[in-house]
Amino acid sequence: MGRKLLLEHINVPGINTFDVYRSKGGYAAVEKALKTLSPEDVVEEVKKSGLRGRGGAGFPTGMKWSFLAKPEGVARYLVCNADESEPGTFKDRYLMTYIPHLLIEGMIVASYALGAKTSYIYVRGEMMPQIRILEKAIAEAKNAGFLGKNILGTGYDLELYVQPGGGAYICGEETALLESLEGKRGNPRIKPPFPAIAGLYGCPTVVNNVESIAAVVPIINDGGDEYAKIGIGRSTGTKLISASGNLKKPGVYEIELGVPVEEFLYSDDYCGGIANGKRLKAVVAGGSSVPILPANLILKTLNNEARLMSYESLSDGGFVSGTMMGSGGFIAYDEDACIVRNTWNFARFYHHESCGQCSPCREGTGWMEKVLHRLEYGHGKMSDMDLLVDVSKKIEGNTICPLGDAAAWPVASAIRHFRDEFEWHVSNPSAAVAGNYGLAHYADPLPKPEPVS
């Protein structure tokens, strides 16, 4: 197994308490940053590390920080996006539950780097246990002098608050989150202006994912250059993967970016293979919003190269034969899984979670859910597949926020790679309601690519 940066001490008894976390080197990054580095130095270390946003978009974190406007006399804010609502993703909840002080420490260092005197952790409303855990951890850190006025005698002040959300998936989008944090309905804002210019209460704001902020701690402790040595290419450092589905060992794993997908799936160090001796049929690699791939395309690229757990390798081939790292919600399906039913289930979720602000998303997600429902329950038509692709194209790229894309991509990719299974549902309605299409050719070896002349 590779190096652990975030979960190194996760199994230490009492690591969720301040004293135990401190005994394992906790809050050393705060001491180092506040006492020996300027805010600009911290930003520079994060830039050197190559850290990319771990919430799904994968945008370079240091670059995002450098965009923050700094007008004189205007407050700046750091907001942690802990509204983890992507189906298949549960890594942030895991971090907040078992090692909350890692997030608190990251928040202090990042707030210092950005010049924020007030910061917020916006937590998904259903996660009440995690909200209580974070509130306790913040109180412990404050009692120890790591939050509040004049932290460690450095003259830096920071107040940190936990804010529960209302349980809406749309509030994972950063501007909808800010609207909700201000007490309004969580509708995404039109951009520009971007949050770095006019975010929370109209002030410059940075919104980062839980894992992105936690990763700042090892970056400051070890240095950005050392962090950048881990991983492969522009996919530096480690990544938390939420592994679920038909696996022998589902759970949260910290991997060095660049691990082969095949090793992650079948090695006893990670998922241990497919449960119950079944064969792999398909994988959703980055949470429900990324394209689904059949077994042969998730294990190898079209060029017959081993597919790696990295931003670049997973996207190799574009949406024709690739997918995305996303939030790291890795869902594996065995030969008994029904792709049509799974796609309908995703579409039902996105229809329910659409805020309704944009017509293509509001109407299109409903249409996709209805058409997929009739396919799954034996009332489909052969023309439905083209209809679904057409509707997905009408949604994609035509909405204020990425929820429309997130709803369109799973449907389009499922039809692209599993069209024969959709057609089987139409021609065999009774069998489709009672059974499953099976593995078919989805795990067959890929044909060798044609040589380029």
ABEGO torsion letter per residue (X at the ends): XBBBAAAAAAABBGAABAAAAAAAGBGAAAAAAAAABBAAAAAAAAAAAGBBBAAGAGBBAAAAAAABBBBBGBBBBBBBBABBABBGBAAAAAAAAABAAAAAAAAAAAAAAAGBABBBBBBBAABAAAAAAAAAAAAAAAAAGABEBGBGGAGBBBBBBBBBBAGBAAAABAAAAAAAAAGBBBBBBBOOBBAAABBBGGBBBBBBBAAAAAAAAAAAAAEAAAAAABEBEABBEBBBBBBBEBBABBEBBBBBBGBBAAAAAABAABAGEBBGGBBBABBBAAEAABBBBBAAAAABBAAGBBBBBBAAAAABGEAAABBBAEAGBBBBBBAABBAAAAAAAAAAAAAAABAGABAAAAAAAAAAAAAAAAAAAGABBAAAAAAAAAAAAAABGABABAAAAAAAAAAAAAAAAAAAAAAAAAABAAAAAABBAEAEAAABBBBBBBBBX
